[in-house]
Amino acid sequence: EHPVVAVMEGDSKGMPQKLLDYFGSGGGISGLAEIDPNEVATRNWIMGQLAGSAAYVGDNWNWLRHSINRQADGVFRLVKANVSYVRGKARIYFSGFARNNPAFGFGGHGPGHERILQVYAGVGQAGTAFKATTKAIAGTFKANALVSFIFGSATSIAEWKADAQKDGYDLAAALIMGTIKSVVAAALVAMVLAVILFFFMAVVKLAIAAIVVGVVTIAAGIAANYLVEATDKALGRASKGKENTDGLAAVIAPWLREMGDCLGNLWGDLKAKMPTDYEFMVAP
């Protein structure tokens, strides 16, 4: 009859530093050499994949949740799509959806339809598959995917701050390589997904459930990120020796440092100019 509210006085002092230390120690080597010989699956990398998967679900939640329909008899049905070629043109037809499903509708859709580009990687035509790839790359820097990208950049900053031997050029190189790897991984996922869907839907003539595409996309994303990260580390070791764990960022950092020194010298020369070094022309 008499609810009680207890007010606890807390102290958040030092909390950001604790988070910084946590992520700062989450990079380097994975310590799982037996199952991860490429030393990719660090704690930060695993958390990044979880963040990326959550971002994909969040950005595609509308069609993911409507890809499973519960019928009046209580039976669940999966929304599927199949490809048919009518007069040489690809048409994609959905089946298994409820009449009031807001994400999937009746009729044949072309490969360039928004839902086909988003879910089925523009299956049916090479041009729309390429368009789906460009949309996937652009999607890396939008909505929840952007939050995931920022999370990856934040962990890179934390790892950089934890290493006293690294300067700002090392950080810039790490962020540049992080962006490049995100773009390459997104393109790989879109292209691989387009090839797989084309083979099974257009060649084998199978109807593929939308929810299956979502699961395959997440799995392909993790695999692509692992492959890109492993390749980056391998190229970095080949260029800078076996001790290097920073990948190609260790190659880019010296270039940036040289550019910075060059610009610094040019700026110094500009500042050293004296007023007598310039001539003024008086207009007639």
C-alpha positions as a Markdown table, in Angstrom:
| # | Residue | x | y | z |
|---|---|---|---|---|
| 1 | Glu | 0.0 | 0.0 | 0.0 |
| 2 | His | 3.0 | 2.3 | 0.5 |
| 3 | Pro | 5.5 | 2.0 | -2.4 |
| 4 | Val | 9.0 | 3.0 | -1.5 |
| 5 | Val | 11.5 | 4.5 | -3.9 |
| 6 | Ala | 15.2 | 4.2 | -2.9 |
| 7 | Val | 17.5 | 6.9 | -4.4 |
| 8 | Met | 21.0 | 5.6 | -4.8 |
| 9 | Glu | 23.8 | 8.1 | -5.2 |
| 10 | Gly | 26.2 | 6.9 | -8.0 |
| 11 | Asp | 29.5 | 8.1 | -9.3 |
| 12 | Ser | 30.2 | 7.8 | -13.0 |
| 13 | Lys | 33.7 | 9.3 | -12.7 |
| 14 | Gly | 36.2 | 7.3 | -14.6 |
| 15 | Met | 33.5 | 5.3 | -16.6 |
| 16 | Pro | 34.7 | 6.6 | -20.0 |
| 17 | Gln | 38.3 | 5.6 | -19.1 |
| 18 | Lys | 37.2 | 2.1 | -18.1 |
| 19 | Leu | 35.4 | 1.7 | -21.5 |
| 20 | Leu | 38.4 | 3.1 | -23.3 |
| 21 | Asp | 40.7 | 0.6 | -21.5 |
| 22 | Tyr | 38.3 | -2.3 | -22.2 |
| 23 | Phe | 38.2 | -1.6 | -26.0 |
| 24 | Gly | 41.9 | -0.6 | -26.0 |
| 25 | Ser | 42.9 | -4.1 | -24.8 |
| 26 | Gly | 40.4 | -5.8 | -27.2 |
| 27 | Gly | 42.6 | -5.7 | -30.3 |
| 28 | Gly | 46.0 | -7.0 | -31.3 |
| 29 | Ile | 46.0 | -10.8 | -31.5 |
| 30 | Ser | 43.0 | -13.0 | -30.9 |
| 31 | Gly | 44.7 | -15.7 | -28.9 |
| 32 | Leu | 42.8 | -18.4 | -30.7 |
| 33 | Ala | 45.6 | -19.6 | -33.0 |
| 34 | Glu | 44.3 | -23.1 | -33.2 |
| 35 | Ile | 41.0 | -22.1 | -34.7 |
| 36 | Asp | 42.0 | -18.7 | -36.0 |
| 37 | Pro | 45.4 | -18.9 | -37.5 |
| 38 | Asn | 45.0 | -15.4 | -39.1 |
| 39 | Glu | 44.6 | -13.8 | -35.7 |
| 40 | Val | 41.4 | -11.9 | -36.8 |
| 41 | Ala | 38.8 | -12.9 | -34.3 |
| 42 | Thr | 39.8 | -10.5 | -31.5 |
| 43 | Arg | 37.3 | -9.4 | -28.9 |
| 44 | Asn | 36.8 | -6.0 | -30.7 |
| 45 | Trp | 36.3 | -7.8 | -34.0 |
| 46 | Ile | 33.7 | -10.2 | -32.6 |
| 47 | Met | 31.8 | -7.3 | -31.0 |
| 48 | Gly | 32.0 | -5.5 | -34.3 |
| 49 | Gln | 30.4 | -8.4 | -36.1 |
| 50 | Leu | 27.6 | -8.5 | -33.6 |
| 51 | Ala | 27.1 | -4.8 | -34.0 |
| 52 | Gly | 27.0 | -5.2 | -37.8 |
| 53 | Ser | 24.5 | -8.1 | -37.6 |
| 54 | Ala | 22.3 | -6.1 | -35.3 |
| 55 | Ala | 22.5 | -3.1 | -37.7 |
| 56 | Tyr | 21.4 | -5.3 | -40.6 |
| 57 | Val | 18.4 | -6.6 | -38.7 |
| 58 | Gly | 17.5 | -3.1 | -37.6 |
| 59 | Asp | 17.8 | -1.6 | -41.1 |
| 60 | Asn | 15.8 | -4.5 | -42.6 |
| 61 | Trp | 13.4 | -5.2 | -39.8 |
| 62 | Asn | 10.3 | -4.2 | -41.8 |
| 63 | Trp | 10.6 | -6.9 | -44.4 |
| 64 | Leu | 12.3 | -9.4 | -42.1 |
| 65 | Arg | 9.4 | -9.5 | -39.6 |
| 66 | His | 6.8 | -9.7 | -42.5 |
| 67 | Ser | 8.7 | -12.5 | -44.2 |
| 68 | Ile | 7.1 | -15.0 | -41.8 |
| 69 | Asn | 3.3 | -15.1 | -42.0 |
| 70 | Arg | 0.9 | -16.7 | -39.5 |
| 71 | Gln | -2.1 | -18.0 | -41.2 |
| 72 | Ala | -5.7 | -18.2 | -39.8 |
| 73 | Asp | -5.2 | -21.9 | -38.9 |
| 74 | Gly | -2.1 | -21.0 | -36.9 |
| 75 | Val | 0.4 | -22.4 | -39.4 |
| 76 | Phe | 3.4 | -20.2 | -40.2 |
| 77 | Arg | 4.4 | -19.8 | -43.8 |
| 78 | Leu | 7.5 | -18.3 | -45.2 |
| 79 | Val | 7.4 | -15.6 | -48.0 |
| 80 | Lys | 9.3 | -16.9 | -51.0 |
| 81 | Ala | 10.3 | -15.5 | -54.3 |
| 82 | Asn | 10.9 | -17.2 | -57.7 |
| 83 | Val | 12.2 | -15.9 | -61.0 |
| 84 | Ser | 10.4 | -16.3 | -64.3 |
| 85 | Tyr | 11.5 | -15.0 | -67.7 |
| 86 | Val | 8.7 | -13.5 | -69.7 |
| 87 | Arg | 9.7 | -12.6 | -73.2 |
| 88 | Gly | 13.3 | -12.6 | -72.1 |
| 89 | Lys | 12.7 | -10.2 | -69.2 |
| 90 | Ala | 13.1 | -11.4 | -65.6 |
| 91 | Arg | 10.0 | -11.2 | -63.3 |
| 92 | Ile | 10.1 | -12.0 | -59.6 |
| 93 | Tyr | 6.9 | -13.4 | -58.0 |
| 94 | Phe | 6.3 | -13.7 | -54.3 |
| 95 | Ser | 4.3 | -16.5 | -52.7 |
| 96 | Gly | 3.3 | -17.5 | -49.2 |
| 97 | Phe | 2.4 | -13.9 | -48.1 |
| 98 | Ala | -0.8 | -12.9 | -46.4 |
| 99 | Arg | -3.3 | -10.7 | -48.2 |
| 100 | Asn | -2.7 | -7.8 | -45.8 |
| 101 | Asn | 1.2 | -8.2 | -45.8 |
| 102 | Pro | 2.5 | -4.6 | -46.1 |
| 103 | Ala | 6.0 | -5.6 | -47.2 |
| 104 | Phe | 5.3 | -8.1 | -50.0 |
| 105 | Gly | 2.6 | -7.8 | -52.6 |
| 106 | Phe | 0.9 | -9.4 | -55.6 |
| 107 | Gly | 2.1 | -9.4 | -59.2 |
| 108 | Gly | 5.4 | -9.8 | -60.9 |
| 109 | His | 8.2 | -7.3 | -60.0 |
| 110 | Gly | 11.2 | -6.4 | -62.1 |
| 111 | Pro | 14.8 | -6.9 | -60.9 |
| 112 | Gly | 15.0 | -3.1 | -60.3 |
| 113 | His | 12.1 | -3.0 | -57.9 |
| 114 | Glu | 13.1 | -1.6 | -54.5 |
| 115 | Arg | 12.2 | -4.7 | -52.5 |
| 116 | Ile | 14.0 | -7.0 | -55.0 |
| 117 | Leu | 17.1 | -4.8 | -54.8 |
| 118 | Gln | 17.0 | -4.7 | -51.0 |
| 119 | Val | 16.2 | -8.4 | -50.3 |
| 120 | Tyr | 17.2 | -10.4 | -53.4 |
| 121 | Ala | 20.3 | -8.3 | -54.6 |
| 122 | Gly | 18.6 | -7.4 | -57.9 |
| 123 | Val | 18.5 | -11.0 | -59.0 |
| 124 | Gly | 17.6 | -11.5 | -62.7 |
| 125 | Gln | 19.9 | -9.0 | -64.4 |
| 126 | Ala | 23.5 | -8.0 | -64.3 |
| 127 | Gly | 22.7 | -4.3 | -64.3 |
| 128 | Thr | 20.4 | -4.5 | -61.3 |
| 129 | Ala | 22.8 | -6.7 | -59.4 |
| 130 | Phe | 25.4 | -4.0 | -59.9 |
| 131 | Lys | 22.9 | -1.4 | -58.7 |
| 132 | Ala | 22.2 | -3.6 | -55.6 |
| 133 | Thr | 26.0 | -3.7 | -54.9 |
| 134 | Thr | 26.3 | 0.1 | -55.1 |
| 135 | Lys | 23.3 | 0.4 | -52.7 |
| 136 | Ala | 24.9 | -2.0 | -50.3 |
| 137 | Ile | 28.1 | 0.0 | -50.3 |
| 138 | Ala | 26.2 | 3.3 | -49.7 |
| 139 | Gly | 24.1 | 1.6 | -47.0 |
| 140 | Thr | 27.3 | 1.1 | -45.0 |
| 141 | Phe | 27.2 | 4.8 | -44.1 |
| 142 | Lys | 23.4 | 5.1 | -43.4 |
| 143 | Ala | 21.0 | 4.4 | -40.5 |
| 144 | Asn | 22.0 | 1.6 | -38.1 |
| 145 | Ala | 24.8 | 0.5 | -40.4 |
| 146 | Leu | 26.4 | 3.9 | -39.8 |
| 147 | Val | 26.3 | 3.4 | -36.1 |
| 148 | Ser | 28.0 | 0.0 | -36.5 |
| 149 | Phe | 30.7 | 1.7 | -38.7 |
| 150 | Ile | 31.2 | 4.4 | -36.0 |
| 151 | Phe | 31.5 | 1.7 | -33.4 |
| 152 | Gly | 34.3 | 0.1 | -35.4 |
| 153 | Ser | 36.0 | 3.4 | -35.8 |
| 154 | Ala | 35.7 | 4.0 | -32.0 |
| 155 | Thr | 37.4 | 0.7 | -31.2 |
| 156 | Ser | 40.2 | 1.6 | -33.6 |
| 157 | Ile | 40.7 | 4.9 | -31.7 |
| 158 | Ala | 40.7 | 3.0 | -28.4 |
| 159 | Glu | 43.3 | 0.6 | -29.6 |
| 160 | Trp | 45.4 | 3.5 | -30.9 |
| 161 | Lys | 45.3 | 5.3 | -27.6 |
| 162 | Ala | 46.3 | 2.2 | -25.8 |
| 163 | Asp | 49.6 | 2.1 | -27.8 |
| 164 | Ala | 51.9 | 4.8 | -26.7 |
| 165 | Gln | 54.2 | 4.3 | -29.7 |
| 166 | Lys | 51.6 | 5.4 | -32.2 |
| 167 | Asp | 51.0 | 8.9 | -33.3 |
| 168 | Gly | 48.1 | 10.6 | -35.2 |
| 169 | Tyr | 49.3 | 9.3 | -38.6 |
| 170 | Asp | 48.9 | 5.8 | -37.3 |
| 171 | Leu | 45.3 | 6.6 | -36.3 |
| 172 | Ala | 44.6 | 8.2 | -39.6 |
| 173 | Ala | 45.9 | 5.2 | -41.4 |
| 174 | Ala | 43.8 | 2.8 | -39.3 |
| 175 | Leu | 40.6 | 4.8 | -39.9 |
| 176 | Ile | 41.3 | 5.0 | -43.7 |
| 177 | Met | 41.9 | 1.2 | -43.9 |
| 178 | Gly | 38.8 | 0.6 | -41.7 |
| 179 | Thr | 36.7 | 2.6 | -44.3 |
| 180 | Ile | 38.2 | 0.7 | -47.2 |
| 181 | Lys | 37.7 | -2.7 | -45.6 |
| 182 | Ser | 34.0 | -1.8 | -44.9 |
| 183 | Val | 33.4 | -0.9 | -48.5 |
| 184 | Val | 35.2 | -4.0 | -49.9 |
| 185 | Ala | 33.3 | -6.3 | -47.5 |
| 186 | Ala | 29.9 | -4.7 | -48.4 |
| 187 | Ala | 30.7 | -5.1 | -52.1 |
| 188 | Leu | 31.8 | -8.7 | -51.7 |
| 189 | Val | 28.6 | -9.6 | -49.8 |
| 190 | Ala | 26.4 | -8.1 | -52.4 |
| 191 | Met | 28.2 | -9.7 | -55.3 |
| 192 | Val | 28.3 | -13.2 | -53.7 |
| 193 | Leu | 24.7 | -12.9 | -52.7 |
| 194 | Ala | 23.7 | -12.0 | -56.3 |
| 195 | Val | 25.6 | -14.9 | -57.7 |
| 196 | Ile | 24.2 | -17.4 | -55.2 |
| 197 | Leu | 20.6 | -16.2 | -55.7 |
| 198 | Phe | 20.9 | -16.1 | -59.5 |
| 199 | Phe | 22.2 | -19.7 | -59.6 |
| 200 | Phe | 19.5 | -21.1 | -57.3 |
| 201 | Met | 16.6 | -18.9 | -58.5 |
| 202 | Ala | 17.2 | -18.4 | -62.2 |
| 203 | Val | 19.2 | -21.6 | -63.1 |
| 204 | Val | 18.0 | -24.2 | -60.6 |
| 205 | Lys | 14.5 | -22.6 | -60.5 |
| 206 | Leu | 14.1 | -22.8 | -56.7 |
| 207 | Ala | 11.9 | -20.4 | -54.7 |
| 208 | Ile | 14.0 | -18.8 | -52.0 |
| 209 | Ala | 12.4 | -17.6 | -48.7 |
| 210 | Ala | 13.2 | -14.0 | -47.8 |
| 211 | Ile | 14.1 | -14.9 | -44.3 |
| 212 | Val | 16.7 | -17.4 | -45.7 |
| 213 | Val | 18.2 | -14.5 | -47.7 |
| 214 | Gly | 18.5 | -12.5 | -44.5 |
| 215 | Val | 20.3 | -15.3 | -42.7 |
| 216 | Val | 22.7 | -15.9 | -45.6 |
| 217 | Thr | 23.4 | -12.2 | -45.8 |
| 218 | Ile | 24.5 | -12.0 | -42.2 |
| 219 | Ala | 26.6 | -15.2 | -42.5 |
| 220 | Ala | 28.2 | -13.9 | -45.7 |
| 221 | Gly | 28.9 | -10.5 | -44.1 |
| 222 | Ile | 30.8 | -12.2 | -41.2 |
| 223 | Ala | 32.7 | -14.4 | -43.7 |
| 224 | Ala | 33.5 | -11.4 | -45.9 |
| 225 | Asn | 34.7 | -9.3 | -43.0 |
| 226 | Tyr | 36.9 | -12.2 | -41.8 |
| 227 | Leu | 38.4 | -12.7 | -45.3 |
| 228 | Val | 39.1 | -9.0 | -45.8 |
| 229 | Glu | 40.6 | -8.6 | -42.4 |
| 230 | Ala | 42.8 | -11.8 | -42.9 |
| 231 | Thr | 43.9 | -10.5 | -46.3 |
| 232 | Asp | 44.8 | -7.1 | -44.8 |
| 233 | Lys | 46.8 | -8.7 | -42.0 |
| 234 | Ala | 48.6 | -11.0 | -44.4 |
| 235 | Leu | 49.5 | -8.2 | -46.7 |
| 236 | Gly | 50.7 | -6.2 | -43.8 |
| 237 | Arg | 52.9 | -9.0 | -42.5 |
| 238 | Ala | 54.3 | -9.5 | -46.0 |
| 239 | Ser | 55.2 | -5.7 | -46.2 |
| 240 | Lys | 56.3 | -5.0 | -42.7 |
| 241 | Gly | 57.3 | -8.3 | -41.2 |
| 242 | Lys | 55.7 | -11.0 | -39.1 |
| 243 | Glu | 55.6 | -8.8 | -36.0 |
| 244 | Asn | 53.1 | -6.4 | -37.7 |
| 245 | Thr | 49.5 | -6.8 | -36.4 |
| 246 | Asp | 48.2 | -3.5 | -38.0 |
| 247 | Gly | 47.8 | -4.8 | -41.5 |
| 248 | Leu | 48.2 | -2.3 | -44.4 |
| 249 | Ala | 47.6 | 0.6 | -42.0 |
| 250 | Ala | 51.3 | 0.1 | -41.0 |
| 251 | Val | 52.2 | 0.7 | -44.7 |
| 252 | Ile | 49.9 | 3.8 | -45.1 |
| 253 | Ala | 51.1 | 5.5 | -41.9 |
| 254 | Pro | 54.6 | 6.2 | -43.2 |
| 255 | Trp | 53.2 | 7.7 | -46.4 |
| 256 | Leu | 50.9 | 10.0 | -44.4 |
| 257 | Arg | 53.9 | 10.9 | -42.2 |
| 258 | Glu | 56.0 | 11.8 | -45.2 |
| 259 | Met | 53.1 | 13.9 | -46.7 |
| 260 | Gly | 52.7 | 15.7 | -43.3 |
| 261 | Asp | 56.4 | 16.5 | -43.1 |
| 262 | Cys | 56.4 | 17.8 | -46.7 |
| 263 | Leu | 53.4 | 20.0 | -46.1 |
| 264 | Gly | 55.0 | 21.2 | -42.8 |
| 265 | Asn | 58.2 | 22.2 | -44.7 |
| 266 | Leu | 56.2 | 24.0 | -47.4 |
| 267 | Trp | 54.2 | 25.9 | -44.7 |
| 268 | Gly | 57.5 | 26.8 | -43.0 |
| 269 | Asp | 58.8 | 28.2 | -46.3 |
| 270 | Leu | 55.7 | 30.2 | -46.7 |
| 271 | Lys | 56.0 | 31.7 | -43.2 |
| 272 | Ala | 59.6 | 32.5 | -43.8 |
| 273 | Lys | 58.8 | 34.8 | -46.8 |
| 274 | Met | 59.6 | 38.4 | -46.1 |
| 275 | Pro | 57.6 | 41.5 | -47.3 |
| 276 | Thr | 60.6 | 42.4 | -49.5 |
| 277 | Asp | 60.2 | 39.1 | -51.4 |
| 278 | Tyr | 57.0 | 40.4 | -52.9 |
| 279 | Glu | 56.5 | 43.1 | -55.5 |
| 280 | Phe | 53.5 | 45.3 | -55.8 |
| 281 | Met | 52.1 | 46.6 | -59.0 |
| 282 | Val | 50.4 | 50.0 | -59.0 |
| 283 | Ala | 47.4 | 50.2 | -61.3 |
| 284 | Pro | 47.7 | 53.0 | -63.8 |
